[in-house]
Amino acid sequence: MSSRRGVPRLTRKHLARVEREQRQRRWILGGTVASLILVLSLIAYGWYDINVLRARRPVLTVNGETVSGASFKARVMLAQLDVANRAQTLQQMQIFFASDPQIKASLDQQLSQLFAQLQNPQALGQAVLDQLIDELLLRQEAERRDITISEDEVQRAIEEAFGFFPEGTPTPRPSPTANPTLMAAATATAGADPTRIASEAAATPEASPTPAPTATTYTLEAFEQDYQDYLQRLAESGGITEQDFRARFEVQLLREKVLEDMRDEVPREQPQTHFRHILVEDQETADEVLQKLQSGEGWEEVLQAYTLDEVTKDEAGDLGWFTEEKMAQQYGPTFQVVVLATEVGEYSVPVQSPQGWHVIQVLERAERPLDDADFDQAVQIQYNRLLRDLREQAEIDVSDTWVEFLPDAIDVNPAGPGAP
């Protein structure tokens, strides 16, 4: 018989060791997988926190209403686009007015200011924060006045900004609505920049045309295509959403309605002062002018010899009638105080304004009706005072994290479009 090697027998001890080793391998594998899952979870949470949760956290709170970091960043980017569009327009004007040194110098100065804004996101972001505070206060005031804006109204405003008028292109006739220059820019071509138009119209209310229908060749299909293309460009600029874009039009419409509502709160007749002035460069010259007038020299003679105001020089320096608010807004609060303290027929002490130094003679005071322009200005002043008072009463919290949401500075070419 041939001999065979015996098969080793597995004892209980061997079995226990094998089972223990298998169990250890399972634990090691499980621990490795768990650790990997934990690491991936931490990475995913970190990404989610940075890109989602943090962006949702408020950077601004006004009376309990918040603005998220993402919304703030979008608004700053929209502001950058506004500034860049204005710079592009001025660069085009530089080419057109290249032969006029005076206009070119003015354009160069404006461009330098715009370029500085584009290169300083923090300053622009601070300006946007201030604007957002006013917007939240405006929304809250509109709610108190039961003023609302429908989606249809926002849509119509956007259509007009693109130059699309379903019932015909407007023919101008005066009425107190939005800024006429901006409306002209909006209706000139279908490719106008609606973002800039909305933001600039929000800055200054002026009289503008009220539409009267005529034929239009800009179709609904063309507008919708332009609108979607524009939204796509905004999204590609850094995640600016349609909601961010439409919100600016909504705020402008709210502002117009609140201003309209406030017209009943402003009296049509107000105390006004009629005065004339002699404008000079410095206080020493103003003292000299006052001394001559007080010594008996005639107003017309002194005015012709000294005044720098070429506009009123042939009208004896007459500046017309001013309300207290208009006086303070145009010449400053110190000027207003001095004029109000001067008796009718008397000369004021020399007073400085942004225009220079003045010697003033008060001609008369009366309660007078405001003309349309002065009334509109009075309503605007009342609105500004309302916002100021609301700010003083509001609970405003600005998070230090707002600087984390600032977009990058935009590189610009100060030499203009013709530069290499």
C-alpha positions in Angstrom: 0.0 0.0 0.0 1.2 3.5 -0.8 1.4 6.0 2.0 -0.6 9.4 1.9 0.1 12.6 3.7 -2.6 13.1 6.2 -4.9 16.2 6.0 -4.3 18.5 8.9 -7.2 18.6 11.3 -8.7 22.1 12.3 -8.9 22.2 15.9 -11.3 24.5 17.8 -8.3 26.7 18.6 -7.6 27.1 14.9 -11.2 27.8 14.1 -11.4 30.4 16.9 -8.3 32.2 15.6 -9.5 32.2 12.0 -12.9 33.6 13.1 -11.1 36.2 15.3 -8.9 37.3 12.3 -11.9 37.5 10.0 -13.7 39.6 12.6 -10.7 41.9 12.9 -10.5 42.3 9.2 -14.2 43.2 9.1 -13.6 45.7 11.9 -10.6 47.3 10.1 -12.6 47.4 6.8 -15.6 48.8 8.6 -13.5 51.4 10.4 -11.8 52.4 7.2 -15.1 52.8 5.4 -16.6 54.7 8.4 -13.5 57.0 8.5 -13.8 57.6 4.7 -17.5 58.4 5.0 -16.8 60.7 7.9 -14.0 62.5 6.0 -16.2 62.8 2.9 -19.1 64.0 5.1 -16.9 66.7 6.6 -15.7 67.8 3.2 -19.3 67.8 1.9 -20.6 69.7 4.9 -17.7 72.2 4.6 -18.6 72.7 0.9 -22.3 73.0 1.8 -21.6 75.4 4.6 -19.4 77.6 2.5 -21.5 77.6 -0.7 -25.0 77.2 0.6 -25.5 77.7 4.4 -23.2 80.7 4.7 -24.7 82.3 1.6 -28.1 82.0 3.2 -27.0 83.6 6.5 -28.0 87.3 6.8 -25.5 90.0 6.4 -28.1 92.7 7.0 -31.1 92.8 9.3 -33.5 95.8 9.4 -36.4 95.6 11.9 -36.3 91.8 11.7 -36.1 91.6 7.8 -32.9 90.1 6.4 -30.7 90.2 3.4 -28.7 87.0 2.8 -25.0 87.0 1.8 -25.9 85.6 -1.6 -28.5 88.4 -2.3 -26.0 91.0 -1.1 -23.3 89.7 -3.4 -25.7 89.7 -6.4 -26.6 93.3 -5.7 -22.9 94.3 -5.5 -22.3 92.6 -8.8 -25.3 94.3 -10.4 -23.8 97.6 -9.1 -20.5 96.7 -10.7 -22.3 96.1 -14.0 -24.0 99.5 -13.7 -20.7 101.2 -13.2 -19.0 99.3 -16.0 -21.9 100.2 -18.4 -21.6 103.8 -17.5 -17.9 103.7 -18.1 -18.4 102.1 -21.4 -20.8 104.8 -22.4 -18.4 107.5 -21.4 -15.6 105.8 -23.3 -17.7 106.0 -26.4 -18.4 109.6 -25.8 -14.7 110.2 -25.5 -14.3 109.2 -29.1 -17.1 111.4 -30.2 -15.9 114.5 -28.3 -12.1 113.9 -28.8 -11.7 117.3 -30.5 -13.3 119.2 -27.6 -10.6 119.5 -24.8 -13.1 120.9 -22.2 -15.7 118.1 -22.6 -12.9 115.5 -22.9 -11.4 116.6 -19.6 -14.8 116.3 -17.9 -15.3 112.8 -19.3 -11.8 111.8 -18.2 -12.6 112.9 -14.7 -15.9 111.0 -14.6 -14.2 107.9 -16.0 -11.5 108.0 -13.4 -14.1 108.0 -10.7 -15.9 105.1 -12.3 -12.7 103.1 -12.7 -11.9 103.8 -9.0 -15.3 102.3 -8.0 -14.7 99.2 -10.1 -11.3 98.6 -8.4 -12.7 99.1 -4.9 -15.4 96.5 -4.2 -15.4 97.3 -0.5 -16.5 100.9 -1.1 -19.1 99.8 -3.6 -20.3 97.1 -1.2 -20.7 99.7 1.6 -22.8 101.9 -0.8 -24.9 98.9 -1.7 -25.5 98.1 2.0 -26.7 101.7 2.6 -29.0 101.3 -0.4 -30.4 98.0 0.8 -31.1 99.5 4.2 -33.2 102.2 2.5 -34.9 99.6 0.4 -36.0 97.5 3.3 -37.2 100.6 5.1 -39.1 101.6 2.0 -40.7 98.2 1.7 -41.8 98.4 5.4 -43.2 101.9 4.9 -45.1 100.8 1.7 -46.6 97.9 3.7 -47.8 100.4 6.4 -49.4 102.4 3.6 -51.0 99.3 2.0 -49.0 99.9 -1.1 -48.2 96.8 -3.2 -46.6 96.0 -6.5 -47.9 93.2 -8.7 -45.9 90.9 -10.9 -47.7 92.4 -13.9 -46.4 95.9 -12.9 -42.9 94.6 -12.6 -43.1 92.9 -15.9 -44.4 96.1 -17.7 -41.5 98.1 -16.2 -39.0 95.5 -17.4 -40.6 95.5 -20.9 -40.4 99.3 -21.0 -36.7 99.2 -19.9 -36.0 96.9 -22.8 -37.9 99.2 -25.2 -40.8 96.8 -25.7 -44.2 98.5 -25.6 -47.0 96.1 -26.5 -49.4 98.9 -27.2 -47.0 101.1 -29.1 -43.8 103.1 -28.7 -44.4 106.1 -26.4 -44.8 109.6 -27.7 -43.5 112.2 -25.0 -45.8 114.4 -23.1 -45.0 115.7 -19.6 -46.1 113.9 -16.5 -44.3 113.3 -13.1 -42.8 109.8 -13.5 -39.4 108.4 -14.1 -36.2 110.1 -15.4 -36.6 111.1 -19.1 -32.9 110.6 -20.0 -33.0 107.1 -18.8 -36.3 106.4 -20.5 -34.9 107.7 -23.7 -31.9 105.4 -23.3 -34.3 102.5 -22.7 -36.4 103.1 -25.7 -33.7 104.1 -28.2 -32.8 100.4 -28.9 -34.0 97.0 -27.8 -30.5 96.3 -26.6 -30.4 99.0 -23.9 -29.2 98.0 -20.5 -32.2 97.5 -18.2 -30.2 97.0 -15.1 -28.5 100.4 -15.3 -31.8 102.1 -16.2 -33.6 100.6 -13.2 -30.9 101.5 -10.8 -30.3 105.0 -12.1 -34.1 105.8 -12.3 -34.2 104.8 -8.6 -31.7 107.5 -7.7 -33.4 110.7 -9.0 -37.1 111.3 -9.8 -37.7 113.6 -12.7 -40.5 114.4 -15.1 -40.7 112.1 -18.1 -42.9 111.2 -21.0 -46.2 109.4 -20.6 -46.6 106.9 -23.4 -49.1 107.5 -26.2 -49.4 104.5 -28.5 -47.9 104.4 -32.0 -46.8 101.5 -34.1 -44.0 99.3 -32.9 -41.8 96.8 -34.7 -40.2 95.2 -31.6 -42.2 92.0 -31.2 -43.0 90.0 -28.0 -40.9 87.1 -29.3 -37.9 89.4 -29.8 -38.3 90.9 -26.3 -38.6 87.5 -24.7 -35.5 86.3 -26.4 -33.6 89.4 -25.4 -34.8 89.1 -21.9 -33.7 85.4 -21.6 -30.3 86.3 -23.2 -29.8 89.1 -20.7 -30.7 86.8 -17.7 -28.2 84.3 -19.0 -25.5 86.9 -19.1 -26.3 87.9 -15.6 -26.2 84.3 -14.4 -22.8 83.8 -16.1 -21.5 87.0 -14.4 -21.6 85.3 -11.1 -25.0 83.7 -10.3 -27.2 86.8 -10.4 -30.8 85.5 -10.5 -33.9 86.7 -12.2 -35.3 87.4 -8.7 -32.3 89.7 -8.0 -32.9 91.5 -11.3 -36.7 91.9 -10.9 -36.3 93.1 -7.3 -34.7 96.3 -8.4 -37.7 97.2 -10.6 -40.1 96.3 -7.8 -38.3 98.7 -5.4 -38.3 101.5 -8.0 -42.1 101.1 -8.5 -42.6 101.0 -4.7 -40.7 104.2 -4.4 -42.7 105.9 -7.1 -46.0 104.9 -5.4 -44.8 106.0 -2.0 -43.8 109.4 -3.4 -47.2 109.7 -5.1 -48.9 108.8 -1.8 -46.9 111.5 0.0 -48.0 114.3 -2.3 -51.2 114.8 -0.2 -48.9 115.2 2.9 -47.0 118.2 1.5 -48.7 121.6 1.6 -49.0 123.4 -1.7 -48.3 126.8 0.0 -45.2 127.3 2.0 -43.3 130.2 3.6 -40.7 131.4 1.1 -37.9 134.0 1.0 -37.0 136.1 -2.0 -33.3 137.3 -2.0 -30.4 138.3 -4.1 -26.7 137.9 -3.7 -23.2 138.9 -4.6 -20.9 135.9 -5.1 -17.2 136.2 -4.5 -14.3 133.8 -4.0 -13.2 134.3 -0.4 -14.3 135.7 2.9 -11.9 138.7 2.7 -13.6 139.8 -0.5 -17.0 139.2 1.0 -16.2 141.4 4.0 -15.0 144.1 1.6 -18.3 143.9 -0.3 -20.4 144.1 2.8 -18.4 147.1 4.1 -19.0 149.0 0.8 -22.8 148.2 0.9 -23.1 149.3 4.5 -21.2 152.5 3.8 -23.9 153.4 1.2 -22.5 152.3 -2.1 -25.3 151.1 -4.4 -26.1 147.4 -4.8 -25.9 147.4 -8.6 -22.5 149.2 -8.6 -20.9 146.8 -6.1 -22.4 143.7 -7.8 -21.1 144.6 -11.2 -17.6 145.2 -9.7 -17.4 142.0 -7.6 -19.9 139.2 -8.4 -18.7 136.0 -10.0 -22.2 134.8 -10.8 -22.5 135.4 -14.5 -26.0 133.9 -14.6 -27.6 136.5 -12.3 -25.3 139.4 -13.0 -27.7 141.1 -15.4 -30.6 140.5 -13.0 -29.1 142.3 -10.0 -28.1 139.0 -8.5 -31.7 137.9 -8.0 -32.0 134.2 -7.1 -35.8 134.2 -6.8 -38.0 132.6 -4.2 -36.8 129.7 -2.0 -38.5 127.5 0.6 -36.4 126.7 3.6 -35.8 123.1 2.5 -34.8 124.1 -1.1 -32.4 126.7 0.3 -30.7 124.2 2.5 -30.5 121.6 -0.2 -29.1 123.9 -2.8 -26.7 126.1 -0.7 -26.4 124.2 2.6 -27.8 124.5 6.1 -25.5 127.3 7.2 -26.6 129.4 4.2 -30.2 128.7 5.2 -29.7 129.8 8.8 -28.1 133.0 7.8 -30.8 134.0 5.3 -33.6 133.2 7.7 -31.8 135.3 10.4 -31.6 138.3 8.0 -34.4 140.9 8.1 -36.2 142.0 4.9 -34.2 144.8 3.3 -31.0 144.0 5.3 -27.7 142.6 4.2 -26.5 139.3 5.6 -23.1 138.6 7.1 -20.8 136.8 4.6 -21.7 133.1 4.4 -20.0 130.3 2.5 -21.7 127.7 0.3 -20.3 125.1 -2.1 -20.4 127.9 -4.8 -18.3 130.4 -2.8 -18.9 133.3 -0.4 -22.1 135.3 -0.5 -23.4 138.6 0.7 -27.2 138.4 0.6 -30.0 140.9 0.6 -33.4 139.6 1.7 -36.0 141.3 -0.5 -39.3 139.9 0.8 -41.0 137.0 2.6 -44.4 135.5 2.0 -46.6 132.4 2.1 -46.6 131.4 -1.6 -47.9 128.5 -3.7 -45.2 126.2 -5.0 -44.8 125.7 -8.7 -44.8 122.1 -10.0 -41.0 121.8 -10.0 -40.7 123.1 -6.5 -43.6 121.0 -5.3 -42.0 117.9 -6.7 -38.8 118.8 -5.0 -40.6 119.4 -1.7 -42.2 115.9 -2.0 -38.7 114.5 -2.6 -37.3 116.3 0.4 -40.2 115.0 2.6 -39.4 111.5 1.3 -35.7 111.9 2.2 -36.7 113.1 5.6 -39.0 110.1 6.1 -36.2 107.7 5.3 -33.8 109.5 7.6 -36.4 109.3 10.5 -37.0 105.7 9.7 -33.3 104.9 9.9 -33.0 106.6 13.3 -35.9 104.6 14.7 -34.9 101.2 13.1 -33.1 98.3 14.6 -30.3 97.8 12.0 -27.7 95.0 12.3 -24.9 94.7 9.8 -22.8 91.5 10.1 -19.0 91.8 9.8 -19.2 88.9 7.3 -20.5 91.1 4.5 -17.0 91.7 3.3 -16.7 87.9 2.6 -19.3 88.2 -0.1 -17.7 91.0 -2.1 -16.9 90.1 -5.7 -13.5 90.6 -7.1 -12.4 94.0 -8.4 -13.0 94.5 -12.2 -9.9 95.3 -14.2 -10.4 98.3 -16.4 -8.5 100.1 -19.2 -8.4 103.8 -18.3 -7.0 104.6 -21.7 -10.4 104.0 -23.3 -11.7 101.8 -26.1 -9.1 102.9 -28.5 -6.2 101.8 -26.3 -4.2 98.6 -27.2 
